[in-house]
Amino acid sequence: MKAIHIIAFILLVIGGLNWLLVAFGWNLVEAIFGNGTVLSQIIYILVGLSAILLIFTHKKDCRACSSGM
């Protein structure tokens, strides 16, 4: 489960950084994989699924949340 958590975290960071770039008018995912391609759609789906996974598993995996901080 640790590997899945790490992959989900990395995908979530990639998604967050992409949103930052979109705010400045540049979409990194579409620049690399093309606009509206199946591969870019898969990337977006994986980022979204990663966010859902981390929503439900964050408290259990997060040291700061488990220690009561």
C-alpha positions in Angstrom: 0.0 0.0 0.0 3.0 2.3 0.6 3.9 2.2 -3.1 0.3 3.1 -4.2 0.4 6.0 -1.7 3.7 7.3 -3.1 2.4 7.1 -6.7 -0.8 8.8 -5.8 1.1 11.6 -4.0 3.3 12.1 -7.0 0.4 12.2 -9.4 -1.4 14.6 -7.1 1.6 16.9 -7.0 1.9 16.7 -10.9 -1.8 17.6 -11.1 -1.4 20.5 -8.7 1.6 21.9 -10.6 -0.3 21.5 -13.8 -3.2 23.6 -12.4 -0.7 26.3 -11.4 0.7 26.4 -14.9 -2.9 26.4 -16.4 -3.5 29.6 -14.3 -0.7 31.2 -16.3 -2.1 29.9 -19.6 0.1 26.8 -20.2 -1.1 23.2 -19.7 1.9 20.9 -19.3 -0.1 17.7 -19.8 -1.5 18.8 -23.1 1.9 20.2 -24.1 3.5 16.8 -23.6 0.7 14.4 -24.6 -1.5 16.6 -26.9 -4.8 18.3 -26.5 -7.7 15.8 -26.1 -5.7 12.7 -26.6 -6.5 9.4 -24.9 -3.2 9.5 -23.1 -3.8 13.0 -21.7 -7.3 11.8 -20.6 -5.7 8.8 -18.8 -3.3 11.2 -17.0 -6.3 13.3 -15.8 -8.2 10.2 -14.7 -5.2 8.9 -12.7 -4.7 12.3 -11.1 -8.3 12.4 -10.1 -8.3 8.9 -8.8 -5.1 9.7 -6.8 -6.9 12.6 -5.2 -9.9 10.4 -4.2 -7.5 7.7 -2.8 -5.6 10.3 -0.7 -8.8 11.8 0.6 -9.8 8.5 2.1 -6.4 7.3 3.2 -4.6 10.5 4.2 -5.4 10.5 8.0 -4.1 6.9 8.3 -0.9 7.6 6.3 -0.1 11.1 7.5 2.3 11.3 10.5 1.1 14.8 11.5 -2.6 13.8 11.4 -2.0 10.5 13.3 0.0 12.2 16.0 -2.9 14.6 16.8 -1.1 17.8 15.7 
